[in-house]
Amino acid sequence: MTVVRISDDALALASGADAVAAAFAAAGCSVERVSSWGMHWLEPLVEIDGQGFGPATADDVASILAGTSTKAIGPIAEHPFIARQQRLTFARAGKTRPLSLEDYVASGGWAALTARGHDSGSDRC
């Protein structure tokens, strides 16, 4: 099953992301609502296997799934707007579902708490 990621932030919603998500779901895709990459001029931005398409409409779903869409922007992470950034605070933006602890764990969200380890031989916390 094709997994499609579409932002659910306010701008994406105002740009029609719900209709695009519904069209992908109707086409048999699994739709994940994620945070925005921040490229608001491309909203609703659709991501499939790292490849971006935008701004997408419900009418674009068939051509996106067929691989013939003129709205393809290539790998999102390689887009000049994203590639030149050092994304610290927003490193997971556009890649995870904002309220999903599973996504947070899978993307290394607790790493800072476990990186130093715990010295079980001492009385220190």
Number of C-alpha atoms within 10 A of each C-alpha: 6 14 15 20 26 31 29 22 17 11 16 21 16 12 19 17 26 19 16 23 26 14 19 25 16 11 13 12 16 14 19 18 20 22 22 26 21 17 15 14 12 18 25 29 29 29 24 17 11 15 14 23 25 21 21 24 21 15 11 19 20 14 12 20 15 8 10 11 16 11 18 19 17 13 14 23 16 13 13 9 12 14 11 10 10 9 11 8 7 13 13 20 17 22 22 22 21 18 10 11 12 11 15 16 11 11 14 10 13 11 10 9 9 8 8 8 8 11 9 8 6 7 6 7 6
